[in-house]
């Protein structure tokens, strides 16, 4: 397994007791959804979290390695979503929880 696959599997097990969290696909990539809305995506070798524009903006200012999620690669970034390399593995658990909570709060 790649490092991104391992981290995604860890995040998936983090939510294994929650019936409202399911595994699916977003843009053809594995994702976790809460009540049918995606909050975490494994996109190639990165993980992508839906954290909201304000939180995303703050993280982007603090960490040059992060970027907004642009799945098409055509300059149409999704401003609520932060794409993180696997080097941010220490943040995956907390950002996954925050991402799930953000999506639930905005249903």
N, C-alpha and C positions, 0 to 999 in steps of 0.2 A: 504494500500500500504506500502511496505517496504521503508526504507530511500533511497535505491538505485533506486527503481522505481520512487520515487518522484523526485530525482535529474535528472534521465534520462528524465522524463516528462518535467521538467523545461528546460533542454537543448533542447529538441525537440521543445518546444514552442519558444525558443530563435531563432530558424531557420525557424519558421513557414511561414515567408514571402518569403523565398527563394525557388524558383521552382526547383533549382538544388540540393536541399537537400531532401533526401527521407529516409523513415524508411524501414528497412529490417532486415535480420538476417545474422549473421556471426558465424559460428560454432554452429548454433542453438540458439544463443542468440540475443536479440534485439540490433540493431545497427542503427546509422545514417550514411548515405553515401552522398558524394557530387560527382555528375557526375558518379555515380555507384561505387565509391571507398569508403570503410568504413573509418571513422575517429573517431568514438566513439562507444563503446560497453558497454552494461550493462552485466557484467559477474558475475553471482551469486549476492553477496552483494557488489560488487565493480564496479567502472567505469574504463574503459580502454581508453586511448587516444593515437592516433598515432601522436607523436611529433617529430620524427626523432631521430637518434642515439645520436647526440651531445646534444640536449636538454634533452633527456632521461637520459643520463649519468650524466649531471649536477644535475638534479632533484634527481636522486638516491643517489648521494653523499650528497646532502643537507637534504634529508628526509629518515630516516631509515625505515619508514612505507611503502614506495613505493617499488615496485618491477617490474621487467620486466614481461611482459605478457607471460605466458606459458600455453596456453589453454589445452594442452595434459597432463600437470603435469609430463612430462617425461624428464625435463631438456633441452627442446628445445625452449628456450625463443625467442620471437620476439623482436629484439633489438630496433626497432623503436617505440615500444608500451610500455607505462607506465600504470601499474595497481595501482589504488588508492582506498583506503577504503573511505567510506562515511564521515569520519572525515575531509576530504579535501573538504568539500562542498563549502567553500568560494572560491575555485580555479576552480570550475566546469565551470563557464561561460567563464573565460579567457582561460582555457585550451581547452575548446571546440572550441572557436574561433581560437586559435593557431593551433589546430589539423586540423580543416577544412582548414585553410590557408596552412598548410604544405602539405596536400594531393593535394590541387589545384596546388600548386607550383611544385609538382612532378608528374603531370599527363603525 
